[in-house]
Amino acid sequence: MKKLLVTSAISLALAMAAGSANATTFTLDVTKGSAAIPSLNYAANQSFSDVYNFTITSVKDLSASITATFVTTTNGGVQTFVLQNLADNTTIGSTKYTNTLGNKTVTTFAIDATSLSAGSYALKVTGKGSYGGSLDLTSPVPEASSTAMMLGGLALVGLIASRRRRKEDGKSFAPSAMAAA
């Protein structure tokens, strides 16, 4: 009887370990502006909850995506992919794209975030099976119209300063005064 209880307990413990979710935390080096998002080689029916921590030092735009390919009968694949600001716990969700090729489903999740402030962030991925992806950070580039408006305003300020200086010197800025000179 005692052997039966011990054997049952060991069998139960092994069964629970095989079906348990893996939770792994990674640190991404984004100093060069990009990083790979690797998945451990999880079995098709093995659950995971992975976290990728990274820190940015200035305002950046972020583009991250992951892709998971799985057989539809295993109910596998990525379930969630979110970006979390660790300072204020705000999250940015992802957009999901799914294609079916025969008995395989290819799912891609994408996050596009603009003007992220400097600080610590975490990408969180949950699901079953395996996945892979990348994270890219770029410095925001101003729109052409914003740059043109800024240059126009700067020219206007320069013109006003020039007129004030001429007025203080007693010279007129009018075209007739320029022709007489």
DAVEN-V942639 format. One record per pair of residues at least 12 apart in sequence whose C-alpha atoms are under 6 Angstrom apart, sorted by sequence separation. I is the first residue (numbers start at 1). J is the second residue. D is the distance in Angstrom with one decimal. If there is no record, write none. Layout:
[[I:J:D] [I:J:D]]
This chain:
[[82:94:5.9] [96:108:5.8] [96:109:4.5] [95:109:5.5] [94:109:6.0] [95:110:5.2] [94:110:5.3] [94:111:4.7] [23:48:5.8] [25:50:5.8] [27:52:5.6] [28:53:6.0] [21:47:4.5] [22:48:4.5] [23:49:4.7] [24:50:4.8] [25:51:4.7] [26:52:4.7] [27:53:4.8] [28:54:5.2] [21:48:5.0] [23:50:5.4] [25:52:6.0] [27:54:5.9] [71:103:5.8] [72:104:5.8] [71:104:4.4] [70:104:5.5] [86:120:5.6] [70:105:5.6] [86:121:5.3] [69:105:5.7] [85:121:4.6] [69:106:4.5] [84:121:5.6] [68:106:5.8] [84:122:5.2] [68:107:5.3] [83:122:5.8] [67:107:5.6] [83:123:4.6] [67:108:4.3] [82:123:5.7] [66:108:5.6] [82:124:5.3] [66:109:5.5] [81:124:5.6] [65:109:5.5] [81:125:4.7] [65:110:4.3] [80:125:5.6] [64:110:5.7] [80:126:5.3] [64:111:5.2] [79:126:5.5] [63:111:5.8] [78:126:5.8] [79:127:4.7] [63:112:4.6] [78:127:4.3] [62:112:5.7] [77:127:5.6] [62:113:5.0] [77:128:5.1] [61:113:5.8] [76:128:4.6] [77:129:5.6] [61:114:4.3] [76:129:5.6] [61:115:5.2] [60:115:5.3] [59:115:5.6] [60:116:5.2] [59:116:5.4] [59:117:4.7] [59:118:5.6] [58:118:4.6] [57:118:4.7] [56:118:5.1] [56:119:5.5] [68:131:4.4] [55:119:5.6] [67:131:5.6] [55:120:4.3] [67:132:5.6] [54:120:5.9] [66:132:5.4] [54:121:5.5] [66:133:3.9] [53:121:5.8] [65:133:5.5] [53:122:4.4] [65:134:5.8] [52:122:5.4] [64:134:5.7] [52:123:5.0] [64:135:4.2] [51:123:5.6] [63:135:6.0] [51:124:4.6] [63:136:5.2] [50:124:5.9] [62:136:5.9] [50:125:5.2] [62:137:4.7] [49:125:5.7] [61:137:5.6] [49:126:4.3] [61:138:5.2] [48:126:5.5] [60:138:5.6] [48:127:5.6] [60:139:4.8] [61:140:5.9] [47:127:5.6] [48:128:6.0] [47:128:4.2] [46:128:5.3] [45:128:5.8] [46:129:5.8] [45:129:6.0] [44:129:4.0] [43:129:5.4] [42:129:5.3] [42:130:5.5] [39:130:5.9] [39:131:5.4] [39:132:5.6] [38:132:5.1] [37:132:5.8] [37:133:4.8] [37:134:5.0] [36:134:4.4] [35:134:5.8] [35:135:5.3] [34:135:5.4] [34:136:4.3] [33:136:5.8] [34:137:5.9] [33:137:4.9]]
